């Protein structure tokens, strides 16, 4: 791959794509499993739009983090700005271009489905553009939960069916908690740097000990939710197989107090989120067999 093209890709942080792709796939999987005939061409557009919104947010956030001294040579991230690969203005314009493309796809979907998606897309544009401002004031984790949980999943359902349902909303919550845990793990790791930069993430607002407790809450809650959903019949019993990912969860929690391993806690949490989500989505096959009588 051309080195220059590779840098353009790295700048978007493509390794974070599962955060936006998983709720789309989960919602689509639920709809398909419950005997809905899906317009697959629109499903692809939904997936692409959600991913582009996320990548635009990564770029715009990186611009503000670098220009405000939050991202330095000592912190993680795409590193294209701290390493001088791109100028800050280039990354900002790049982010605006990706956001415009995502918005165009979202507008197309809103025309196809209905006005609710237009307002949801408008919320997505504002969230993408000003996420950094909320993060600096301690509200970033709440926005991430709302966007990467209910908003993307319910938006997917509406784009494909022009309606909303409680099961898709409930299905999005465990995924949203684990995606939020990825950001919170990053914030715990960067607490010293963020404090020096003068910003107030939710982790800093809580303090180290309570931030660790909140991380444990974000990791544990999805398992309780899946168990409850199985009990009330929203999810099939097969969804309890998500319990096989508990060793990954325990490993991540243990690394909270490991000075060296905490540097990779966000990646380890992302691995947990992916594994949990894959098992959860795969378990919907039981729902498909039940609804089709196979």
QUIFEN-V248367 format. One record per residue. N is the residue number from 1. RES is the residue in three letters. PSI is psi in radians with two decimals (* if undefined). NEAR is the number of other ideal C-beta (glycine too) atoms within 12 Angstrom. Layout:
BEGIN
n=N res=RES psi=PSI near=NEAR
n=N res=RES psi=PSI near=NEAR
END
This chain:
BEGIN
n=1 res=UNK psi=2.39 near=9
n=2 res=UNK psi=2.31 near=8
n=3 res=UNK psi=-0.62 near=10
n=4 res=UNK psi=-0.76 near=13
n=5 res=UNK psi=-0.69 near=11
n=6 res=UNK psi=-0.71 near=15
n=7 res=UNK psi=-0.65 near=23
n=8 res=UNK psi=-0.64 near=25
n=9 res=UNK psi=-0.79 near=23
n=10 res=UNK psi=-0.63 near=28
n=11 res=UNK psi=-0.48 near=38
n=12 res=UNK psi=-0.15 near=36
n=13 res=UNK psi=1.08 near=38
n=14 res=UNK psi=-0.36 near=23
n=15 res=UNK psi=-0.22 near=22
n=16 res=UNK psi=-0.02 near=34
n=17 res=UNK psi=-0.64 near=29
n=18 res=UNK psi=-0.48 near=35
n=19 res=UNK psi=-0.66 near=40
n=20 res=UNK psi=-0.52 near=45
n=21 res=UNK psi=-0.67 near=38
n=22 res=UNK psi=-0.84 near=40
n=23 res=UNK psi=-0.54 near=48
n=24 res=UNK psi=-0.83 near=45
n=25 res=UNK psi=-0.67 near=36
n=26 res=UNK psi=-0.80 near=48
n=27 res=UNK psi=-0.77 near=46
n=28 res=UNK psi=-0.68 near=36
n=29 res=UNK psi=-0.72 near=38
n=30 res=UNK psi=-0.80 near=43
n=31 res=UNK psi=-0.73 near=38
n=32 res=UNK psi=-0.68 near=28
n=33 res=UNK psi=-0.46 near=33
n=34 res=UNK psi=0.51 near=29
n=35 res=UNK psi=0.61 near=17
n=36 res=UNK psi=2.41 near=27
n=37 res=UNK psi=1.91 near=12
n=38 res=UNK psi=2.48 near=26
n=39 res=UNK psi=1.61 near=21
n=40 res=UNK psi=-0.53 near=15
n=41 res=UNK psi=-0.62 near=15
n=42 res=UNK psi=-0.61 near=30
n=43 res=UNK psi=-0.69 near=29
n=44 res=UNK psi=-0.70 near=22
n=45 res=UNK psi=-0.71 near=32
n=46 res=UNK psi=-0.83 near=44
n=47 res=UNK psi=-0.80 near=34
n=48 res=UNK psi=-0.74 near=28
n=49 res=UNK psi=-0.79 near=41
n=50 res=UNK psi=-0.77 near=44
n=51 res=UNK psi=-0.74 near=34
n=52 res=UNK psi=-0.66 near=36
n=53 res=UNK psi=-0.77 near=48
n=54 res=UNK psi=-0.81 near=41
n=55 res=UNK psi=-0.63 near=37
n=56 res=UNK psi=-0.73 near=40
n=57 res=UNK psi=-0.69 near=43
n=58 res=UNK psi=-0.79 near=39
n=59 res=UNK psi=-0.84 near=44
n=60 res=UNK psi=-0.71 near=39
n=61 res=UNK psi=-0.73 near=42
n=62 res=UNK psi=-0.67 near=39
n=63 res=UNK psi=-0.89 near=34
n=64 res=UNK psi=-0.63 near=29
n=65 res=UNK psi=-0.68 near=40
n=66 res=UNK psi=-0.81 near=34
n=67 res=UNK psi=-0.37 near=21
n=68 res=UNK psi=0.14 near=23
n=69 res=UNK psi=0.22 near=22
n=70 res=UNK psi=-0.76 near=34
n=71 res=UNK psi=2.16 near=34
n=72 res=UNK psi=-3.05 near=22
n=73 res=UNK psi=-0.36 near=14
n=74 res=UNK psi=-0.20 near=18
n=75 res=UNK psi=2.90 near=28
n=76 res=UNK psi=-2.93 near=27
n=77 res=UNK psi=-2.86 near=32
n=78 res=UNK psi=-0.44 near=33
n=79 res=UNK psi=0.10 near=23
n=80 res=UNK psi=-0.50 near=31
n=81 res=UNK psi=-0.88 near=37
n=82 res=UNK psi=-0.57 near=25
n=83 res=UNK psi=-0.01 near=18
n=84 res=UNK psi=0.34 near=14
n=85 res=UNK psi=-0.65 near=23
n=86 res=UNK psi=2.72 near=27
n=87 res=UNK psi=2.60 near=16
n=88 res=UNK psi=-0.75 near=26
n=89 res=UNK psi=-0.62 near=15
n=90 res=UNK psi=-0.76 near=22
n=91 res=UNK psi=-0.68 near=39
n=92 res=UNK psi=-0.81 near=27
n=93 res=UNK psi=-0.66 near=19
n=94 res=UNK psi=-0.81 near=33
n=95 res=UNK psi=-0.71 near=40
n=96 res=UNK psi=-0.66 near=22
n=97 res=UNK psi=-0.81 near=22
n=98 res=UNK psi=-0.68 near=35
n=99 res=UNK psi=-0.70 near=36
n=100 res=UNK psi=-0.72 near=22
n=101 res=UNK psi=-0.80 near=24
n=102 res=UNK psi=-0.70 near=37
n=103 res=UNK psi=-0.67 near=29
n=104 res=UNK psi=-0.74 near=22
n=105 res=UNK psi=-0.70 near=31
n=106 res=UNK psi=-0.68 near=40
n=107 res=UNK psi=-0.70 near=25
n=108 res=UNK psi=-0.77 near=22
n=109 res=UNK psi=-0.64 near=39
n=110 res=UNK psi=-0.67 near=28
n=111 res=UNK psi=-0.65 near=18
n=112 res=UNK psi=-0.62 near=24
n=113 res=UNK psi=-0.87 near=30
n=114 res=UNK psi=2.99 near=21
n=115 res=UNK psi=-0.49 near=16
n=116 res=UNK psi=-0.71 near=23
n=117 res=UNK psi=-0.50 near=38
n=118 res=UNK psi=-0.82 near=23
n=119 res=UNK psi=-0.62 near=19
n=120 res=UNK psi=-0.70 near=36
n=121 res=UNK psi=-0.65 near=37
n=122 res=UNK psi=-0.70 near=21
n=123 res=UNK psi=-0.66 near=26
n=124 res=UNK psi=-0.70 near=37
n=125 res=UNK psi=-0.79 near=31
n=126 res=UNK psi=-0.74 near=22
n=127 res=UNK psi=-0.74 near=34
n=128 res=UNK psi=-0.72 near=39
n=129 res=UNK psi=-0.58 near=29
n=130 res=UNK psi=0.31 near=22
n=131 res=UNK psi=-0.72 near=38
n=132 res=UNK psi=-0.69 near=32
n=133 res=UNK psi=-0.67 near=22
n=134 res=UNK psi=-0.68 near=29
n=135 res=UNK psi=-0.71 near=36
n=136 res=UNK psi=-0.26 near=27
n=137 res=UNK psi=0.19 near=21
n=138 res=UNK psi=0.13 near=24
n=139 res=UNK psi=0.07 near=25
n=140 res=UNK psi=-0.72 near=38
n=141 res=UNK psi=-0.61 near=38
n=142 res=UNK psi=-0.69 near=26
n=143 res=UNK psi=-0.73 near=34
n=144 res=UNK psi=-0.76 near=42
n=145 res=UNK psi=-0.79 near=37
n=146 res=UNK psi=-0.78 near=30
n=147 res=UNK psi=-0.90 near=38
n=148 res=UNK psi=0.07 near=48
n=149 res=UNK psi=-1.75 near=41
n=150 res=UNK psi=-0.69 near=35
n=151 res=UNK psi=-0.90 near=43
n=152 res=UNK psi=-0.76 near=47
n=153 res=UNK psi=-0.86 near=47
n=154 res=UNK psi=-0.63 near=40
n=155 res=UNK psi=-0.66 near=46
n=156 res=UNK psi=-0.81 near=50
n=157 res=UNK psi=-0.77 near=43
n=158 res=UNK psi=-0.70 near=34
n=159 res=UNK psi=-0.56 near=45
n=160 res=UNK psi=-0.38 near=37
n=161 res=UNK psi=-0.16 near=30
n=162 res=UNK psi=0.52 near=21
n=163 res=UNK psi=2.97 near=20
n=164 res=UNK psi=2.67 near=27
n=165 res=UNK psi=2.70 near=24
n=166 res=UNK psi=-0.70 near=18
n=167 res=UNK psi=-0.72 near=29
n=168 res=UNK psi=-0.71 near=40
n=169 res=UNK psi=-0.83 near=31
n=170 res=UNK psi=-0.68 near=32
n=171 res=UNK psi=-0.53 near=45
n=172 res=UNK psi=-0.37 near=43
n=173 res=UNK psi=-0.86 near=35
n=174 res=UNK psi=-0.70 near=46
n=175 res=UNK psi=-0.72 near=51
n=176 res=UNK psi=-0.69 near=40
n=177 res=UNK psi=-0.78 near=40
n=178 res=UNK psi=-0.62 near=51
n=179 res=UNK psi=-0.69 near=47
n=180 res=UNK psi=-0.60 near=41
n=181 res=UNK psi=-0.55 near=46
n=182 res=UNK psi=-0.85 near=43
n=183 res=UNK psi=-0.75 near=43
n=184 res=UNK psi=-0.64 near=43
n=185 res=UNK psi=-0.73 near=42
n=186 res=UNK psi=-0.72 near=42
n=187 res=UNK psi=-0.62 near=43
n=188 res=UNK psi=-0.80 near=41
n=189 res=UNK psi=-0.69 near=36
n=190 res=UNK psi=0.19 near=33
n=191 res=UNK psi=-0.82 near=31
n=192 res=UNK psi=-0.74 near=19
n=193 res=UNK psi=-0.72 near=29
n=194 res=UNK psi=-0.64 near=33
n=195 res=UNK psi=-0.72 near=19
n=196 res=UNK psi=-0.64 near=17
n=197 res=UNK psi=-0.20 near=26
n=198 res=UNK psi=0.36 near=14
n=199 res=UNK psi=2.87 near=30
n=200 res=UNK psi=1.48 near=23
n=201 res=UNK psi=2.92 near=38
n=202 res=UNK psi=-0.59 near=33
n=203 res=UNK psi=-0.76 near=39
n=204 res=UNK psi=-0.65 near=31
n=205 res=UNK psi=-0.66 near=25
n=206 res=UNK psi=-0.58 near=22
n=207 res=UNK psi=2.76 near=18
n=208 res=UNK psi=-0.87 near=21
n=209 res=UNK psi=-0.81 near=15
n=210 res=UNK psi=-0.53 near=18
n=211 res=UNK psi=-0.67 near=33
n=212 res=UNK psi=-0.69 near=30
n=213 res=UNK psi=-0.71 near=19
n=214 res=UNK psi=-0.65 near=34
n=215 res=UNK psi=-0.78 near=42
n=216 res=UNK psi=-0.68 near=26
n=217 res=UNK psi=-0.77 near=24
n=218 res=UNK psi=-0.60 near=44
n=219 res=UNK psi=-0.70 near=38
n=220 res=UNK psi=-0.62 near=26
n=221 res=UNK psi=-0.74 near=26
n=222 res=UNK psi=-0.62 near=41
n=223 res=UNK psi=-0.70 near=32
n=224 res=UNK psi=-0.69 near=21
n=225 res=UNK psi=-0.79 near=31
n=226 res=UNK psi=-0.75 near=37
n=227 res=UNK psi=-0.74 near=22
n=228 res=UNK psi=-0.74 near=19
n=229 res=UNK psi=-0.65 near=33
n=230 res=UNK psi=-0.67 near=26
n=231 res=UNK psi=-0.70 near=15
n=232 res=UNK psi=-0.05 near=16
n=233 res=UNK psi=0.08 near=15
n=234 res=UNK psi=-0.76 near=27
n=235 res=UNK psi=2.65 near=38
n=236 res=UNK psi=2.75 near=31
n=237 res=UNK psi=-0.46 near=20
n=238 res=UNK psi=-0.38 near=25
n=239 res=UNK psi=-0.31 near=40
n=240 res=UNK psi=-0.20 near=24
n=241 res=UNK psi=-0.24 near=26
n=242 res=UNK psi=-0.33 near=37
n=243 res=UNK psi=-0.36 near=25
n=244 res=UNK psi=-0.24 near=21
n=245 res=UNK psi=0.01 near=31
n=246 res=UNK psi=-0.69 near=24
n=247 res=UNK psi=-0.65 near=16
n=248 res=UNK psi=-0.71 near=29
n=249 res=UNK psi=-0.78 near=33
n=250 res=UNK psi=-0.69 near=18
n=251 res=UNK psi=-0.75 near=21
n=252 res=UNK psi=-0.75 near=39
n=253 res=UNK psi=-0.69 near=30
n=254 res=UNK psi=-0.55 near=19
n=255 res=UNK psi=-0.07 near=29
n=256 res=UNK psi=-0.61 near=35
n=257 res=UNK psi=0.27 near=17
n=258 res=UNK psi=1.99 near=18
n=259 res=UNK psi=-0.65 near=12
n=260 res=UNK psi=-0.82 near=10
n=261 res=UNK psi=-0.35 near=20
n=262 res=UNK psi=-0.35 near=30
n=263 res=UNK psi=-0.44 near=21
n=264 res=UNK psi=0.28 near=22
n=265 res=UNK psi=-0.64 near=38
n=266 res=UNK psi=-0.69 near=37
n=267 res=UNK psi=-0.66 near=25
n=268 res=UNK psi=-0.66 near=34
n=269 res=UNK psi=-0.65 near=43
n=270 res=UNK psi=-0.66 near=31
n=271 res=UNK psi=-0.74 near=27
n=272 res=UNK psi=-0.79 near=41
n=273 res=UNK psi=-0.74 near=46
n=274 res=UNK psi=-0.80 near=28
n=275 res=UNK psi=-0.81 near=29
n=276 res=UNK psi=-0.79 near=44
n=277 res=UNK psi=-0.69 near=42
n=278 res=UNK psi=-0.79 near=26
n=279 res=UNK psi=-0.73 near=32
n=280 res=UNK psi=-0.79 near=46
n=281 res=UNK psi=-0.73 near=39
n=282 res=UNK psi=-0.56 near=23
n=283 res=UNK psi=-0.31 near=34
n=284 res=UNK psi=-0.20 near=36
n=285 res=UNK psi=-0.61 near=24
n=286 res=UNK psi=-0.68 near=26
n=287 res=UNK psi=-0.67 near=32
n=288 res=UNK psi=-0.78 near=23
n=289 res=UNK psi=-0.66 near=16
n=290 res=UNK psi=-0.73 near=19
n=291 res=UNK psi=-0.43 near=18
n=292 res=UNK psi=-0.14 near=14
n=293 res=UNK psi=0.31 near=7
n=294 res=UNK psi=* near=11
END
